[in-house]
Amino acid sequence: MKAPIGPLLRRQALCLAVLAFQIVCFCDGVEGDEHENQPEFQALCHTLRLLQTGLTVPSDQQSTEITATMKWISLARELAVADDTTFTQILETANPQPKRKLKKLQASANLDEILADINETHAEAEQEVRNLTETLKAIKTSIEAANGEFLKAIGGKGTPQTADDTGNKYFVNGRQADMFGAGADQTKNCGAASQSYRGSENVGTTLISDIVCLCISGAGDSKKICGAQPTTMSKATIPWTSNPSTLATKWATLMSMCPKISGEVTPDKIRMAVNRVRSLIGNNVRGPTNNREKTKLTLGHNSAGATGCTGDDKQTCVNYAPLFEGTGPKDIPWIKTIETALDKVDKRRPETQTVLTKHRLLILNKTVWQTFMRESQQQQPSPAAKPTTLRKVTDTECTKNKNNKTACAEANCKWEGTTETVGTCKLKAGAETTAAGKGENNSSGRGAPDDART
């Protein structure tokens, strides 16, 4: 059976689109001006956007449900230990009002034990709330700390918290040492041909520094090495140690080609972005003309291979070899900063911790009110029986039982006869009978309620 034409056409169109993307960097000009560093820039750009946005900082405030439940638990304890006057005052000011009629606990043989149970339950509930407060604060603090480290990874100490697409905040005079490191220059920041760490100490110092090496510090002012627009400026004019404000215009052009992100930023998304950057090291789309083994730790286009990232034509890149093969830190500093910060983020989720605490408080609330109500019900006296009344026996009641000795006796009358059925039934002098009232059973058969709210 032949495949439908529609899906075939769609697959062909997709293949053409992929092919077009792969060759787009080789259609605008000569080598070194053909978007060779665009994949690397897009990876750095995406990482930058994630770090600028940062992880969502959760609230460390208690939920209204937890506050309300704790309020009910505290009410039970306050009522349990209150005297008569205070008991009434507490009930009058309680908000919301209990739906059940509550009575003060009276002195009894086991009252001390009951109060101890209520106090213990209340203390346990307070500890649950304290634990949640500390947990939420720890989670929030760890995320805030991570976001602060992300800013350092972007541009060093003092990097503005808000994203700066114009460059006017990032590249202000006085920040060059934080952003590029001490004694910054082309070789020290972008990496020399030598594998020695000495002389290349600033390689990978910040994300901004690497972007400058990859997309700005070039052979001229009009190279389109990172995208469709020219972003380079002559390496001789790069203000590594002087006022860096001249970089702002080039930065703004780069950011116009750096898509913003949507959705929540998560640790996993940041790790994936960093791994994408790592995967591009030594894998430039163009590749070197010679000495390929010399570019295995280079990010971006390094045509000569053995000369390092000099900023010359076709040498606009970052050489990380001094970090890994020399006496360096064996990692890229700004990436290390990110990964260390992520490792320290508290893995507990605020929503989960809140739900768990809420459930435990509901159980404690039920326990404390069952204890209170059970003791309150047991202390209430049983309804009194109706008083016994005395009633006079009438002559009529006696005479109607004549000829029946047994019935006469039951009527509290005097029997005079010769047999059980022959005789008379007469009224006794002062004869009276009692009528005892029945006590009312006020029990509804219900156990202690869950709490005073129902």
C-alpha positions in Angstrom: 0.0 0.0 0.0 1.4 3.4 -1.0 2.0 5.9 1.7 -0.3 9.0 1.6 1.1 11.9 -0.3 0.6 14.4 2.5 2.9 12.9 5.1 5.6 12.3 2.4 5.5 16.0 1.5 5.7 17.0 5.1 8.7 14.8 5.7 10.4 16.2 2.6 9.7 19.7 3.7 11.2 19.0 7.1 14.3 17.5 5.6 14.8 20.6 3.4 14.3 22.9 6.4 17.0 21.0 8.4 19.3 21.1 5.4 18.7 24.8 5.0 19.5 25.4 8.7 22.7 23.5 8.3 24.0 25.4 5.3 22.7 28.9 6.3 26.0 29.9 7.9 27.8 29.3 4.6 25.9 31.6 2.3 26.6 35.2 3.2 30.3 35.6 2.7 33.8 34.2 3.1 35.1 32.0 5.9 35.1 34.0 9.2 32.0 35.9 8.1 29.5 33.1 7.7 27.8 32.7 11.0 30.3 30.0 12.0 29.8 30.7 15.7 26.0 30.9 15.5 25.3 27.5 17.1 27.7 28.2 20.0 26.2 31.7 20.5 22.7 30.4 20.5 23.7 27.9 23.2 25.3 30.6 25.3 22.4 32.9 24.6 19.8 30.3 25.8 21.9 29.7 29.0 22.1 33.4 29.5 18.3 33.9 29.3 17.7 31.0 31.8 20.2 32.5 34.3 18.8 36.0 33.8 15.3 34.8 34.6 16.4 32.6 37.5 14.6 29.9 39.5 11.2 30.8 40.8 11.5 32.0 44.4 8.7 30.4 46.4 6.9 32.1 49.3 7.9 31.2 52.8 4.5 32.2 54.3 2.1 29.7 55.8 -1.0 28.8 53.9 -4.4 30.1 55.2 -5.5 26.5 55.7 -2.6 25.7 58.1 -3.1 29.0 60.0 -6.9 28.3 60.4 -6.3 24.7 61.6 -3.7 25.8 64.1 -6.1 28.4 65.4 -8.7 25.7 66.2 -6.1 23.5 67.9 -5.1 26.5 70.0 -8.7 27.2 70.9 -9.2 23.8 72.3 -6.2 24.2 74.5 -7.2 27.7 75.7 -10.7 26.5 76.6 -9.3 23.4 78.4 -7.2 25.4 80.9 -9.5 28.5 81.2 -11.4 29.4 84.4 -15.1 30.2 84.3 -14.7 33.9 83.4 -12.0 33.4 80.8 -13.8 30.4 79.3 -16.8 32.7 78.5 -14.6 35.5 77.2 -12.7 33.1 74.9 -15.9 31.7 73.4 -17.4 35.2 72.9 -14.3 36.4 70.9 -13.6 33.1 69.0 -13.7 33.7 65.3 -15.1 31.7 63.7 -17.5 30.6 66.4 -17.8 26.9 67.3 -21.0 25.4 66.0 -21.3 23.2 69.1 -22.3 24.3 72.6 -19.1 23.9 74.6 -18.9 23.6 78.4 -16.0 24.1 80.6 -14.1 21.1 81.8 -14.8 20.5 85.5 -12.4 19.1 88.2 -12.3 15.3 88.0 -10.1 12.4 88.8 -8.6 12.3 85.4 -8.7 16.0 84.5 -4.9 16.4 84.9 -4.3 13.6 82.5 -6.7 15.1 80.0 -5.1 18.5 80.1 -1.7 16.9 79.7 -2.9 15.1 76.5 -4.3 18.3 75.1 -1.1 20.3 75.9 1.0 17.6 74.3 -1.2 17.6 71.1 -1.0 21.4 71.0 2.8 21.3 71.4 3.1 18.7 68.6 1.0 20.9 66.3 3.2 24.0 67.1 6.3 22.0 66.3 4.8 20.9 62.9 4.2 24.6 62.1 7.7 25.5 63.1 9.2 22.7 61.0 7.3 23.9 58.0 8.3 27.5 58.5 12.0 26.5 58.7 11.6 24.2 55.7 10.0 26.9 53.5 12.6 29.4 54.6 15.4 27.0 53.8 14.0 26.3 50.3 13.5 30.0 49.6 17.0 30.9 50.9 18.7 28.2 48.8 16.9 29.4 45.6 17.7 33.0 46.2 21.4 32.1 46.8 21.4 30.1 43.6 20.0 33.0 41.6 22.7 35.2 43.1 25.4 32.8 41.9 23.8 32.7 38.4 24.3 36.5 38.2 28.0 36.0 39.1 28.3 33.4 36.4 26.9 35.9 33.9 29.1 38.9 34.7 30.9 38.5 37.9 30.3 40.3 41.2 27.7 43.1 41.1 26.0 41.9 38.0 22.6 43.7 37.8 19.6 41.5 38.7 17.5 42.6 35.7 18.3 41.4 32.2 20.3 44.0 30.3 19.7 43.8 26.5 21.1 47.3 25.9 24.4 46.6 27.7 24.2 50.0 29.5 24.1 48.3 32.9 26.5 45.4 32.3 29.2 47.4 30.6 29.6 50.3 33.0 33.0 51.7 34.0 34.3 50.1 37.1 32.9 46.6 36.4 35.6 45.4 34.0 37.7 43.6 36.7 34.5 41.8 37.9 33.4 40.9 34.4 36.7 40.1 32.7 39.0 39.3 35.6 42.3 41.0 36.7 44.6 42.2 33.9 42.2 41.1 31.2 43.3 40.9 27.5 42.7 38.9 24.4 45.1 36.1 25.3 44.3 35.9 29.0 40.5 35.8 28.4 40.1 34.0 25.1 42.9 31.5 25.4 46.4 31.3 23.8 47.7 28.5 21.6 49.7 27.2 24.6 48.1 24.7 26.9 49.8 26.5 29.8 47.3 27.9 32.4 49.8 30.7 33.0 48.7 33.7 30.9 45.2 32.4 30.3 43.8 32.7 33.8 40.7 34.6 32.7 39.4 32.0 30.2 35.8 31.2 31.1 35.8 33.7 34.0 32.2 34.8 33.1 29.6 34.0 30.5 29.8 37.6 29.2 33.6 37.3 28.8 33.2 34.1 26.7 30.5 35.8 24.5 32.8 38.7 23.9 35.6 36.3 22.8 33.2 34.3 20.6 31.2 37.1 18.9 32.7 40.6 19.5 36.5 40.5 19.6 37.3 40.0 15.9 39.3 41.0 12.9 37.1 44.0 12.1 33.9 45.8 12.8 31.5 44.0 10.4 31.9 40.3 10.8 28.7 38.3 11.0 30.2 35.4 12.9 27.4 34.8 15.4 24.3 35.7 13.4 22.8 37.6 10.5 24.0 41.0 11.8 27.6 42.1 12.3 28.6 42.1 15.9 32.4 42.2 15.9 34.8 45.0 16.7 38.5 45.1 16.1 40.3 43.1 18.8 42.7 46.0 19.2 39.9 48.2 20.5 38.3 45.8 22.9 38.3 47.6 26.3 39.3 44.6 28.5 40.6 46.8 31.3 39.4 50.3 30.4 35.9 51.7 30.2 33.8 48.8 28.7 30.9 51.0 27.7 31.9 50.8 24.0 30.8 47.1 24.0 27.2 48.0 24.8 26.2 48.6 21.1 27.6 45.3 20.0 25.9 43.6 23.0 22.6 45.1 22.0 22.9 43.7 18.5 23.7 40.3 19.9 20.7 40.4 22.3 18.4 41.2 19.4 19.3 37.8 18.0 18.9 36.1 21.4 15.3 34.9 21.8 13.7 35.4 25.2 12.3 32.3 27.0 8.9 31.5 28.3 7.7 29.2 31.0 9.2 28.4 34.4 13.0 28.0 34.7 13.9 24.8 36.5 17.3 23.3 37.6 16.9 20.6 34.9 16.5 23.2 32.2 19.6 25.0 33.3 21.6 21.8 33.4 20.5 20.9 29.9 21.5 24.3 28.6 25.0 24.0 30.2 25.4 20.5 28.8 24.5 21.8 25.3 27.3 24.3 25.6 29.7 21.6 26.7 28.7 19.4 23.7 29.7 22.2 21.3 33.2 22.5 22.6 35.5 21.1 19.8 32.6 20.7 17.5 32.4 23.9 15.5 30.3 23.6 12.3 33.2 24.8 10.2 36.1 22.9 11.8 39.8 23.8 11.6 41.8 23.8 8.4 44.6 21.9 10.1 45.7 20.8 13.6 42.3 19.5 14.5 43.6 17.9 17.7 44.4 21.4 18.9 40.8 22.5 18.7 39.2 19.7 20.7 38.7 22.1 23.7 37.8 25.2 21.6 34.4 26.8 21.5 33.8 28.5 18.2 35.7 28.7 14.9 39.4 28.2 15.1 40.6 27.7 11.5 44.4 27.5 12.2 44.0 25.2 15.1 47.4 25.7 16.6 47.4 29.4 17.1 44.7 29.7 19.8 41.9 32.2 19.9 43.7 35.4 18.9 40.8 37.3 17.5 42.4 37.4 14.1 40.4 36.5 11.0 38.9 33.0 11.5 40.2 32.8 15.0 37.3 34.3 17.0 36.7 31.7 19.7 37.4 30.6 23.3 40.2 28.0 23.9 39.5 26.1 27.1 42.6 23.9 26.8 44.6 25.8 29.4 41.8 25.1 31.9 41.8 21.3 31.3 45.2 20.4 30.1 47.4 22.8 32.0 47.4 23.4 35.7 44.0 25.1 35.6 40.9 24.2 37.6 39.8 21.4 35.2 36.5 23.1 34.6 35.0 26.3 33.1 34.7 28.7 36.0 31.3 30.2 35.1 29.8 26.8 34.4 31.3 25.5 37.7 29.6 28.3 39.5 26.2 27.4 38.0 26.5 23.7 38.7 27.7 24.2 42.3 24.8 26.6 42.9 22.3 24.0 41.5 23.8 21.3 43.7 23.0 23.4 46.8 19.4 24.1 45.9 17.1 22.5 48.4 15.3 19.7 46.5 12.2 19.7 48.7 9.1 21.2 47.0 7.2 23.8 49.0 3.8 22.5 47.8 4.5 19.0 49.0 5.8 20.1 52.4 2.7 22.3 52.9 0.3 19.5 52.0 2.0 17.0 54.4 1.9 19.5 57.2 -1.7 20.3 56.6 -2.7 16.7 56.7 -0.8 16.1 60.0 -2.4 19.2 61.5 -5.9 18.0 60.6 -5.2 14.7 62.4 -4.0 16.6 65.5 -7.0 18.9 65.4 -9.3 15.9 65.4 -7.4 14.4 68.3 -7.5 17.4 70.5 -11.2 18.1 70.0 -12.2 14.5 70.5 -10.3 14.6 73.8 -11.9 17.8 74.9 -15.5 16.8 73.9 -15.3 13.3 75.3 -14.2 14.6 78.7 -16.8 17.4 78.5 -19.6 14.9 77.8 -18.5 12.5 80.6 -18.6 15.2 83.2 -22.2 16.2 82.5 -24.6 14.7 85.2 -27.3 12.2 84.0 -30.8 13.7 83.8 -32.6 13.3 87.2 -35.6 11.0 87.4 -39.0 12.5 88.0 -39.9 12.6 91.7 -42.0 9.9 93.3 -45.6 10.9 93.9 -48.1 9.4 96.4 -51.7 8.7 95.3 -54.7 7.8 97.5 -56.5 4.6 96.6 -60.3 5.1 96.1 -63.2 3.0 97.3 -64.2 2.4 93.7 -60.9 0.7 92.9 -61.5 -1.7 95.7 -65.1 -2.6 95.1 -64.5 -3.4 91.4 -62.2 -6.2 92.5 -64.7 -8.1 94.6 -64.7 -11.8 94.2 -61.0 -11.7 93.2 -58.6 -11.8 96.1 -55.5 -11.4 94.0 -56.7 -8.3 92.2 -57.9 -6.8 95.5 -54.4 -7.2 96.9 -52.8 -5.7 93.9 -55.0 -2.7 94.2 -53.8 -2.2 97.8 -57.2 -3.0 99.3 -58.4 -5.3 102.1 -59.8 -8.7 101.2 -62.5 -10.3 103.4 -63.8 -13.6 102.1 -64.1 -17.3 102.6 -62.4 -18.4 99.4 -60.3 -16.9 96.7 -63.4 -15.8 94.7 -66.0 -15.3 97.3 -65.7 -12.3 99.5 -65.5 -8.5 99.6 -62.8 -6.0 98.7 -62.7 -3.0 101.0 -60.7 0.2 101.2 -57.8 0.2 103.7 -57.5 3.0 106.1 -54.9 5.5 104.8 -54.1 3.4 101.8 -51.8 5.0 99.2 -49.8 3.9 96.2 -46.7 5.4 94.6 -46.1 6.5 91.0 -42.4 6.8 90.2 -41.4 9.1 87.3 -39.1 7.7 84.6 -35.7 9.3 84.1 -35.0 10.7 80.7 -32.1 9.3 78.7 -30.5 12.3 77.0 -27.9 10.3 75.2 -28.0 10.7 71.4 -25.8 7.7 70.9 -23.2 9.8 69.2 -19.5 9.6 70.0 -17.3 12.6 70.5 -17.3 14.9 67.4 -14.2 15.5 65.4 -14.0 19.0 66.6 -16.0 22.0 67.6 -16.6 23.1 64.0 -19.2 20.5 63.4 
